[in-house]
Amino acid sequence: MTDDPIALDEDDVRRRAHEISLRADAGSPDENWLRAVDELRHERAMARAERRPQPAPEPPFPPNTASLTHP
């Protein structure tokens, strides 16, 4: 088990590093690997954030509490 909240499959990183190596701005194999890890973690974090339930919106104005205290 890993402590990494966004664990990555080594094959996914290898594929992404290869894709990066084909780009004009590719670096060394080590740089491409680290960039692949960064890109995949970012993509998965964004996808996780999109799936997170959003809080209910606040009402546009405070409720009328005067009617609750006066008959």
PDB file of N, CA, C and O in Angstrom:
ATOM      1  N   MET A   1       0.846  -1.183   0.000  1.00  0.00           N
ATOM      2  CA  MET A   1       0.000   0.000   0.000  1.00  0.00           C
ATOM      3  C   MET A   1       0.893   1.249   0.000  1.00  0.00           C
ATOM      4  O   MET A   1       1.973   1.254   0.589  1.00  0.00           O
ATOM      5  N   THR A   2       0.432   2.276  -0.654  1.00  0.00           N
ATOM      6  CA  THR A   2       1.239   3.484  -0.787  1.00  0.00           C
ATOM      7  C   THR A   2       0.605   4.642  -0.029  1.00  0.00           C
ATOM      8  O   THR A   2      -0.610   4.682   0.166  1.00  0.00           O
ATOM      9  N   ASP A   3       1.441   5.579   0.394  1.00  0.00           N
ATOM     10  CA  ASP A   3       0.939   6.779   1.060  1.00  0.00           C
ATOM     11  C   ASP A   3       0.546   7.850   0.049  1.00  0.00           C
ATOM     12  O   ASP A   3      -0.032   8.871   0.421  1.00  0.00           O
ATOM     13  N   ASP A   4       0.852   7.628  -1.207  1.00  0.00           N
ATOM     14  CA  ASP A   4       0.572   8.599  -2.264  1.00  0.00           C
ATOM     15  C   ASP A   4      -0.930   8.631  -2.537  1.00  0.00           C
ATOM     16  O   ASP A   4      -1.497   7.611  -2.929  1.00  0.00           O
ATOM     17  N   PRO A   5      -1.595   9.786  -2.339  1.00  0.00           N
ATOM     18  CA  PRO A   5      -3.043   9.849  -2.565  1.00  0.00           C
ATOM     19  C   PRO A   5      -3.413   9.699  -4.046  1.00  0.00           C
ATOM     20  O   PRO A   5      -4.550   9.356  -4.372  1.00  0.00           O
ATOM     21  N   ILE A   6      -2.458   9.955  -4.934  1.00  0.00           N
ATOM     22  CA  ILE A   6      -2.713   9.790  -6.366  1.00  0.00           C
ATOM     23  C   ILE A   6      -1.654   8.841  -6.908  1.00  0.00           C
ATOM     24  O   ILE A   6      -0.691   9.267  -7.545  1.00  0.00           O
ATOM     25  N   ALA A   7      -1.841   7.555  -6.648  1.00  0.00           N
ATOM     26  CA  ALA A   7      -0.892   6.544  -7.099  1.00  0.00           C
ATOM     27  C   ALA A   7      -0.998   6.392  -8.611  1.00  0.00           C
ATOM     28  O   ALA A   7      -2.090   6.440  -9.178  1.00  0.00           O
ATOM     29  N   LEU A   8       0.140   6.210  -9.246  1.00  0.00           N
ATOM     30  CA  LEU A   8       0.186   6.078 -10.697  1.00  0.00           C
ATOM     31  C   LEU A   8       0.717   4.701 -11.067  1.00  0.00           C
ATOM     32  O   LEU A   8       1.595   4.152 -10.401  1.00  0.00           O
ATOM     33  N   ASP A   9       0.167   4.165 -12.134  1.00  0.00           N
ATOM     34  CA  ASP A   9       0.631   2.904 -12.681  1.00  0.00           C
ATOM     35  C   ASP A   9       1.896   3.176 -13.494  1.00  0.00           C
ATOM     36  O   ASP A   9       1.929   4.116 -14.287  1.00  0.00           O
ATOM     37  N   GLU A  10       2.923   2.373 -13.308  1.00  0.00           N
ATOM     38  CA  GLU A  10       4.192   2.589 -13.997  1.00  0.00           C
ATOM     39  C   GLU A  10       4.033   2.541 -15.514  1.00  0.00           C
ATOM     40  O   GLU A  10       4.715   3.273 -16.231  1.00  0.00           O
ATOM     41  N   ASP A  11       3.148   1.693 -16.003  1.00  0.00           N
ATOM     42  CA  ASP A  11       2.933   1.624 -17.462  1.00  0.00           C
ATOM     43  C   ASP A  11       2.328   2.925 -17.990  1.00  0.00           C
ATOM     44  O   ASP A  11       2.670   3.368 -19.087  1.00  0.00           O
ATOM     45  N   ASP A  12       1.433   3.536 -17.216  1.00  0.00           N
ATOM     46  CA  ASP A  12       0.857   4.826 -17.619  1.00  0.00           C
ATOM     47  C   ASP A  12       1.940   5.899 -17.695  1.00  0.00           C
ATOM     48  O   ASP A  12       1.971   6.704 -18.625  1.00  0.00           O
ATOM     49  N   VAL A  13       2.823   5.896 -16.705  1.00  0.00           N
ATOM     50  CA  VAL A  13       3.915   6.879 -16.701  1.00  0.00           C
ATOM     51  C   VAL A  13       4.845   6.618 -17.873  1.00  0.00           C
ATOM     52  O   VAL A  13       5.290   7.557 -18.532  1.00  0.00           O
ATOM     53  N   ARG A  14       5.139   5.365 -18.138  1.00  0.00           N
ATOM     54  CA  ARG A  14       6.030   5.018 -19.252  1.00  0.00           C
ATOM     55  C   ARG A  14       5.444   5.484 -20.587  1.00  0.00           C
ATOM     56  O   ARG A  14       6.154   6.035 -21.428  1.00  0.00           O
ATOM     57  N   ARG A  15       4.149   5.259 -20.767  1.00  0.00           N
ATOM     58  CA  ARG A  15       3.502   5.700 -22.018  1.00  0.00           C
ATOM     59  C   ARG A  15       3.548   7.213 -22.159  1.00  0.00           C
ATOM     60  O   ARG A  15       3.867   7.735 -23.227  1.00  0.00           O
ATOM     61  N   ARG A  16       3.228   7.917 -21.073  1.00  0.00           N
ATOM     62  CA  ARG A  16       3.229   9.384 -21.129  1.00  0.00           C
ATOM     63  C   ARG A  16       4.651   9.898 -21.361  1.00  0.00           C
ATOM     64  O   ARG A  16       4.843  10.842 -22.128  1.00  0.00           O
ATOM     65  N   ALA A  17       5.643   9.298 -20.717  1.00  0.00           N
ATOM     66  CA  ALA A  17       7.029   9.731 -20.919  1.00  0.00           C
ATOM     67  C   ALA A  17       7.438   9.526 -22.374  1.00  0.00           C
ATOM     68  O   ALA A  17       8.169  10.340 -22.939  1.00  0.00           O
ATOM     69  N   HIS A  18       6.972   8.449 -22.971  1.00  0.00           N
ATOM     70  CA  HIS A  18       7.270   8.229 -24.394  1.00  0.00           C
ATOM     71  C   HIS A  18       6.603   9.300 -25.252  1.00  0.00           C
ATOM     72  O   HIS A  18       7.223   9.839 -26.169  1.00  0.00           O
ATOM     73  N   GLU A  19       5.341   9.608 -24.955  1.00  0.00           N
ATOM     74  CA  GLU A  19       4.647  10.668 -25.703  1.00  0.00           C
ATOM     75  C   GLU A  19       5.409  11.989 -25.571  1.00  0.00           C
ATOM     76  O   GLU A  19       5.573  12.718 -26.550  1.00  0.00           O
ATOM     77  N   ILE A  20       5.865  12.288 -24.370  1.00  0.00           N
ATOM     78  CA  ILE A  20       6.618  13.529 -24.144  1.00  0.00           C
ATOM     79  C   ILE A  20       7.915  13.514 -24.943  1.00  0.00           C
ATOM     80  O   ILE A  20       8.334  14.542 -25.474  1.00  0.00           O
ATOM     81  N   SER A  21       8.550  12.347 -25.029  1.00  0.00           N
ATOM     82  CA  SER A  21       9.828  12.258 -25.750  1.00  0.00           C
ATOM     83  C   SER A  21       9.671  12.557 -27.232  1.00  0.00           C
ATOM     84  O   SER A  21      10.649  12.892 -27.900  1.00  0.00           O
ATOM     85  N   LEU A  22       8.456  12.441 -27.758  1.00  0.00           N
ATOM     86  CA  LEU A  22       8.204  12.716 -29.175  1.00  0.00           C
ATOM     87  C   LEU A  22       7.914  14.187 -29.434  1.00  0.00           C
ATOM     88  O   LEU A  22       7.861  14.609 -30.589  1.00  0.00           O
ATOM     89  N   ARG A  23       7.726  14.967 -28.391  1.00  0.00           N
ATOM     90  CA  ARG A  23       7.409  16.386 -28.536  1.00  0.00           C
ATOM     91  C   ARG A  23       8.678  17.194 -28.820  1.00  0.00           C
ATOM     92  O   ARG A  23       9.796  16.762 -28.543  1.00  0.00           O
ATOM     93  N   ALA A  24       8.459  18.373 -29.379  1.00  0.00           N
ATOM     94  CA  ALA A  24       9.584  19.261 -29.690  1.00  0.00           C
ATOM     95  C   ALA A  24      10.297  19.733 -28.425  1.00  0.00           C
ATOM     96  O   ALA A  24      11.496  20.007 -28.452  1.00  0.00           O
ATOM     97  N   ASP A  25       9.558  19.828 -27.316  1.00  0.00           N
ATOM     98  CA  ASP A  25      10.165  20.324 -26.075  1.00  0.00           C
ATOM     99  C   ASP A  25      10.588  19.202 -25.129  1.00  0.00           C
ATOM    100  O   ASP A  25      10.675  19.407 -23.918  1.00  0.00           O
ATOM    101  N   ALA A  26      10.850  18.017 -25.679  1.00  0.00           N
ATOM    102  CA  ALA A  26      11.258  16.878 -24.861  1.00  0.00           C
ATOM    103  C   ALA A  26      12.605  17.149 -24.210  1.00  0.00           C
ATOM    104  O   ALA A  26      13.419  17.923 -24.712  1.00  0.00           O
ATOM    105  N   GLY A  27      12.815  16.491 -23.082  1.00  0.00           N
ATOM    106  CA  GLY A  27      14.091  16.615 -22.379  1.00  0.00           C
ATOM    107  C   GLY A  27      14.796  15.279 -22.363  1.00  0.00           C
ATOM    108  O   GLY A  27      14.623  14.451 -23.258  1.00  0.00           O
ATOM    109  N   SER A  28      15.592  15.084 -21.335  1.00  0.00           N
ATOM    110  CA  SER A  28      16.278  13.799 -21.166  1.00  0.00           C
ATOM    111  C   SER A  28      15.243  12.755 -20.744  1.00  0.00           C
ATOM    112  O   SER A  28      14.134  13.113 -20.346  1.00  0.00           O
ATOM    113  N   PRO A  29      15.590  11.481 -20.826  1.00  0.00           N
ATOM    114  CA  PRO A  29      14.637  10.452 -20.375  1.00  0.00           C
ATOM    115  C   PRO A  29      14.177  10.658 -18.931  1.00  0.00           C
ATOM    116  O   PRO A  29      13.003  10.457 -18.621  1.00  0.00           O
ATOM    117  N   ASP A  30      15.087  11.055 -18.054  1.00  0.00           N
ATOM    118  CA  ASP A  30      14.702  11.304 -16.655  1.00  0.00           C
ATOM    119  C   ASP A  30      13.752  12.497 -16.542  1.00  0.00           C
ATOM    120  O   ASP A  30      12.772  12.447 -15.799  1.00  0.00           O
ATOM    121  N   GLU A  31      14.042  13.561 -17.277  1.00  0.00           N
ATOM    122  CA  GLU A  31      13.163  14.740 -17.256  1.00  0.00           C
ATOM    123  C   GLU A  31      11.783  14.393 -17.804  1.00  0.00           C
ATOM    124  O   GLU A  31      10.768  14.835 -17.265  1.00  0.00           O
ATOM    125  N   ASN A  32      11.746  13.603 -18.872  1.00  0.00           N
ATOM    126  CA  ASN A  32      10.464  13.201 -19.452  1.00  0.00           C
ATOM    127  C   ASN A  32       9.660  12.361 -18.472  1.00  0.00           C
ATOM    128  O   ASN A  32       8.441  12.503 -18.379  1.00  0.00           O
ATOM    129  N   TRP A  33      10.343  11.486 -17.739  1.00  0.00           N
ATOM    130  CA  TRP A  33       9.673  10.646 -16.743  1.00  0.00           C
ATOM    131  C   TRP A  33       9.055  11.517 -15.645  1.00  0.00           C
ATOM    132  O   TRP A  33       7.890  11.343 -15.287  1.00  0.00           O
ATOM    133  N   LEU A  34       9.840  12.446 -15.120  1.00  0.00           N
ATOM    134  CA  LEU A  34       9.330  13.321 -14.056  1.00  0.00           C
ATOM    135  C   LEU A  34       8.184  14.195 -14.562  1.00  0.00           C
ATOM    136  O   LEU A  34       7.218  14.440 -13.840  1.00  0.00           O
ATOM    137  N   ARG A  35       8.295  14.657 -15.785  1.00  0.00           N
ATOM    138  CA  ARG A  35       7.219  15.464 -16.365  1.00  0.00           C
ATOM    139  C   ARG A  35       5.958  14.619 -16.559  1.00  0.00           C
ATOM    140  O   ARG A  35       4.846  15.099 -16.344  1.00  0.00           O
ATOM    141  N   ALA A  36       6.136  13.371 -16.961  1.00  0.00           N
ATOM    142  CA  ALA A  36       4.995  12.467 -17.118  1.00  0.00           C
ATOM    143  C   ALA A  36       4.283  12.265 -15.789  1.00  0.00           C
ATOM    144  O   ALA A  36       3.054  12.293 -15.726  1.00  0.00           O
ATOM    145  N   VAL A  37       5.052  12.063 -14.732  1.00  0.00           N
ATOM    146  CA  VAL A  37       4.464  11.898 -13.396  1.00  0.00           C
ATOM    147  C   VAL A  37       3.688  13.151 -13.009  1.00  0.00           C
ATOM    148  O   VAL A  37       2.560  13.063 -12.524  1.00  0.00           O
ATOM    149  N   ASP A  38       4.293  14.320 -13.224  1.00  0.00           N
ATOM    150  CA  ASP A  38       3.622  15.585 -12.881  1.00  0.00           C
ATOM    151  C   ASP A  38       2.323  15.755 -13.666  1.00  0.00           C
ATOM    152  O   ASP A  38       1.295  16.108 -13.089  1.00  0.00           O
ATOM    153  N   GLU A  39       2.363  15.507 -14.976  1.00  0.00           N
ATOM    154  CA  GLU A  39       1.173  15.676 -15.815  1.00  0.00           C
ATOM    155  C   GLU A  39       0.059  14.726 -15.393  1.00  0.00           C
ATOM    156  O   GLU A  39      -1.097  15.132 -15.269  1.00  0.00           O
ATOM    157  N   LEU A  40       0.408  13.466 -15.173  1.00  0.00           N
ATOM    158  CA  LEU A  40      -0.620  12.485 -14.803  1.00  0.00           C
ATOM    159  C   LEU A  40      -1.214  12.790 -13.426  1.00  0.00           C
ATOM    160  O   LEU A  40      -2.424  12.669 -13.235  1.00  0.00           O
ATOM    161  N   ARG A  41      -0.377  13.182 -12.471  1.00  0.00           N
ATOM    162  CA  ARG A  41      -0.910  13.536 -11.149  1.00  0.00           C
ATOM    163  C   ARG A  41      -1.835  14.737 -11.241  1.00  0.00           C
ATOM    164  O   ARG A  41      -2.888  14.768 -10.603  1.00  0.00           O
ATOM    165  N   HIS A  42      -1.446  15.722 -12.033  1.00  0.00           N
ATOM    166  CA  HIS A  42      -2.288  16.916 -12.195  1.00  0.00           C
ATOM    167  C   HIS A  42      -3.633  16.532 -12.824  1.00  0.00           C
ATOM    168  O   HIS A  42      -4.686  16.942 -12.336  1.00  0.00           O
ATOM    169  N   GLU A  43      -3.597  15.754 -13.894  1.00  0.00           N
ATOM    170  CA  GLU A  43      -4.841  15.341 -14.557  1.00  0.00           C
ATOM    171  C   GLU A  43      -5.752  14.572 -13.613  1.00  0.00           C
ATOM    172  O   GLU A  43      -6.962  14.796 -13.590  1.00  0.00           O
ATOM    173  N   ARG A  44      -5.177  13.671 -12.840  1.00  0.00           N
ATOM    174  CA  ARG A  44      -6.006  12.863 -11.929  1.00  0.00           C
ATOM    175  C   ARG A  44      -6.531  13.678 -10.761  1.00  0.00           C
ATOM    176  O   ARG A  44      -7.646  13.445 -10.293  1.00  0.00           O
ATOM    177  N   ALA A  45      -5.743  14.627 -10.287  1.00  0.00           N
ATOM    178  CA  ALA A  45      -6.215  15.500  -9.207  1.00  0.00           C
ATOM    179  C   ALA A  45      -7.376  16.363  -9.697  1.00  0.00           C
ATOM    180  O   ALA A  45      -8.350  16.568  -8.973  1.00  0.00           O
ATOM    181  N   MET A  46      -7.272  16.865 -10.921  1.00  0.00           N
ATOM    182  CA  MET A  46      -8.351  17.685 -11.479  1.00  0.00           C
ATOM    183  C   MET A  46      -9.613  16.844 -11.674  1.00  0.00           C
ATOM    184  O   MET A  46     -10.717  17.304 -11.383  1.00  0.00           O
ATOM    185  N   ALA A  47      -9.453  15.625 -12.162  1.00  0.00           N
ATOM    186  CA  ALA A  47     -10.606  14.745 -12.360  1.00  0.00           C
ATOM    187  C   ALA A  47     -11.254  14.416 -11.018  1.00  0.00           C
ATOM    188  O   ALA A  47     -12.479  14.357 -10.915  1.00  0.00           O
ATOM    189  N   ARG A  48     -10.437  14.204  -9.997  1.00  0.00           N
ATOM    190  CA  ARG A  48     -10.971  13.903  -8.658  1.00  0.00           C
ATOM    191  C   ARG A  48     -11.739  15.106  -8.116  1.00  0.00           C
ATOM    192  O   ARG A  48     -12.797  14.946  -7.507  1.00  0.00           O
ATOM    193  N   ALA A  49     -11.215  16.296  -8.336  1.00  0.00           N
ATOM    194  CA  ALA A  49     -11.874  17.514  -7.849  1.00  0.00           C
ATOM    195  C   ALA A  49     -13.210  17.724  -8.545  1.00  0.00           C
ATOM    196  O   ALA A  49     -14.162  18.191  -7.920  1.00  0.00           O
ATOM    197  N   GLU A  50     -13.296  17.390  -9.825  1.00  0.00           N
ATOM    198  CA  GLU A  50     -14.554  17.543 -10.563  1.00  0.00           C
ATOM    199  C   GLU A  50     -15.620  16.585 -10.060  1.00  0.00           C
ATOM    200  O   GLU A  50     -16.809  16.897 -10.115  1.00  0.00           O
ATOM    201  N   ARG A  51     -15.205  15.415  -9.567  1.00  0.00           N
ATOM    202  CA  ARG A  51     -16.171  14.421  -9.077  1.00  0.00           C
ATOM    203  C   ARG A  51     -16.637  14.713  -7.664  1.00  0.00           C
ATOM    204  O   ARG A  51     -17.647  14.168  -7.218  1.00  0.00           O
ATOM    205  N   ARG A  52     -15.909  15.572  -6.950  1.00  0.00           N
ATOM    206  CA  ARG A  52     -16.245  15.898  -5.572  1.00  0.00           C
ATOM    207  C   ARG A  52     -17.591  16.621  -5.518  1.00  0.00           C
ATOM    208  O   ARG A  52     -17.818  17.542  -6.302  1.00  0.00           O
ATOM    209  N   PRO A  53     -18.485  16.226  -4.615  1.00  0.00           N
ATOM    210  CA  PRO A  53     -19.768  16.925  -4.523  1.00  0.00           C
ATOM    211  C   PRO A  53     -19.570  18.386  -4.130  1.00  0.00           C
ATOM    212  O   PRO A  53     -18.732  18.704  -3.287  1.00  0.00           O
ATOM    213  N   GLN A  54     -20.328  19.244  -4.733  1.00  0.00           N
ATOM    214  CA  GLN A  54     -20.242  20.673  -4.464  1.00  0.00           C
ATOM    215  C   GLN A  54     -21.227  21.030  -3.350  1.00  0.00           C
ATOM    216  O   GLN A  54     -22.310  20.450  -3.275  1.00  0.00           O
ATOM    217  N   PRO A  55     -20.864  21.974  -2.491  1.00  0.00           N
ATOM    218  CA  PRO A  55     -21.799  22.377  -1.427  1.00  0.00           C
ATOM    219  C   PRO A  55     -23.017  23.081  -2.030  1.00  0.00           C
ATOM    220  O   PRO A  55     -22.955  23.660  -3.115  1.00  0.00           O
ATOM    221  N   ALA A  56     -24.114  23.010  -1.299  1.00  0.00           N
ATOM    222  CA  ALA A  56     -25.338  23.675  -1.748  1.00  0.00           C
ATOM    223  C   ALA A  56     -25.109  25.184  -1.784  1.00  0.00           C
ATOM    224  O   ALA A  56     -24.436  25.726  -0.906  1.00  0.00           O
ATOM    225  N   PRO A  57     -25.654  25.863  -2.780  1.00  0.00           N
ATOM    226  CA  PRO A  57     -25.456  27.315  -2.845  1.00  0.00           C
ATOM    227  C   PRO A  57     -26.168  28.020  -1.698  1.00  0.00           C
ATOM    228  O   PRO A  57     -27.194  27.555  -1.202  1.00  0.00           O
ATOM    229  N   GLU A  58     -25.614  29.125  -1.297  1.00  0.00           N
ATOM    230  CA  GLU A  58     -26.226  29.938  -0.251  1.00  0.00           C
ATOM    231  C   GLU A  58     -27.475  30.614  -0.827  1.00  0.00           C
ATOM    232  O   GLU A  58     -27.516  30.933  -2.015  1.00  0.00           O
ATOM    233  N   PRO A  59     -28.493  30.833   0.016  1.00  0.00           N
ATOM    234  CA  PRO A  59     -29.667  31.552  -0.487  1.00  0.00           C
ATOM    235  C   PRO A  59     -29.269  32.970  -0.899  1.00  0.00           C
ATOM    236  O   PRO A  59     -28.325  33.527  -0.340  1.00  0.00           O
ATOM    237  N   PRO A  60     -29.961  33.552  -1.852  1.00  0.00           N
ATOM    238  CA  PRO A  60     -29.574  34.881  -2.334  1.00  0.00           C
ATOM    239  C   PRO A  60     -29.728  35.981  -1.294  1.00  0.00           C
ATOM    240  O   PRO A  60     -29.107  37.036  -1.422  1.00  0.00           O
ATOM    241  N   PHE A  61     -30.536  35.758  -0.274  1.00  0.00           N
ATOM    242  CA  PHE A  61     -30.724  36.763   0.782  1.00  0.00           C
ATOM    243  C   PHE A  61     -31.076  36.016   2.062  1.00  0.00           C
ATOM    244  O   PHE A  61     -31.532  34.875   1.990  1.00  0.00           O
ATOM    245  N   PRO A  62     -30.881  36.618   3.223  1.00  0.00           N
ATOM    246  CA  PRO A  62     -31.192  35.930   4.478  1.00  0.00           C
ATOM    247  C   PRO A  62     -32.700  35.688   4.603  1.00  0.00           C
ATOM    248  O   PRO A  62     -33.502  36.485   4.116  1.00  0.00           O
ATOM    249  N   PRO A  63     -33.071  34.613   5.242  1.00  0.00           N
ATOM    250  CA  PRO A  63     -34.503  34.352   5.415  1.00  0.00           C
ATOM    251  C   PRO A  63     -35.154  35.433   6.288  1.00  0.00           C
ATOM    252  O   PRO A  63     -34.492  36.071   7.106  1.00  0.00           O
ATOM    253  N   ASN A  64     -36.430  35.617   6.100  1.00  0.00           N
ATOM    254  CA  ASN A  64     -37.183  36.609   6.869  1.00  0.00           C
ATOM    255  C   ASN A  64     -37.514  36.001   8.228  1.00  0.00           C
ATOM    256  O   ASN A  64     -38.462  35.227   8.361  1.00  0.00           O
ATOM    257  N   THR A  65     -36.733  36.357   9.219  1.00  0.00           N
ATOM    258  CA  THR A  65     -36.942  35.808  10.563  1.00  0.00           C
ATOM    259  C   THR A  65     -37.891  36.667  11.385  1.00  0.00           C
ATOM    260  O   THR A  65     -38.307  36.244  12.463  1.00  0.00           O
ATOM    261  N   ALA A  66     -38.246  37.849  10.917  1.00  0.00           N
ATOM    262  CA  ALA A  66     -39.147  38.734  11.675  1.00  0.00           C
ATOM    263  C   ALA A  66     -40.499  38.069  11.855  1.00  0.00           C
ATOM    264  O   ALA A  66     -41.116  38.216  12.911  1.00  0.00           O
ATOM    265  N   SER A  67     -40.973  37.348  10.866  1.00  0.00           N
ATOM    266  CA  SER A  67     -42.285  36.721  10.981  1.00  0.00           C
ATOM    267  C   SER A  67     -42.270  35.567  11.986  1.00  0.00           C
ATOM    268  O   SER A  67     -43.327  35.142  12.453  1.00  0.00           O
ATOM    269  N   LEU A  68     -41.093  35.061  12.318  1.00  0.00           N
ATOM    270  CA  LEU A  68     -40.998  33.961  13.274  1.00  0.00           C
ATOM    271  C   LEU A  68     -41.070  34.472  14.717  1.00  0.00           C
ATOM    272  O   LEU A  68     -41.446  33.716  15.613  1.00  0.00           O
ATOM    273  N   THR A  69     -40.719  35.739  14.958  1.00  0.00           N
ATOM    274  CA  THR A  69     -40.705  36.267  16.317  1.00  0.00           C
ATOM    275  C   THR A  69     -41.929  37.106  16.625  1.00  0.00           C
ATOM    276  O   THR A  69     -42.226  37.336  17.797  1.00  0.00           O
ATOM    277  N   HIS A  70     -42.650  37.572  15.615  1.00  0.00           N
ATOM    278  CA  HIS A  70     -43.835  38.406  15.831  1.00  0.00           C
ATOM    279  C   HIS A  70     -45.052  37.721  15.220  1.00  0.00           C
ATOM    280  O   HIS A  70     -44.997  37.215  14.099  1.00  0.00           O
ATOM    281  N   PRO A  71     -46.156  37.711  15.975  1.00  0.00           N
ATOM    282  CA  PRO A  71     -47.380  37.088  15.415  1.00  0.00           C
ATOM    283  C   PRO A  71     -47.986  37.858  14.276  1.00  0.00           C
ATOM    284  O   PRO A  71     -49.006  37.444  13.725  1.00  0.00           O
TER     285      PRO A  71
END
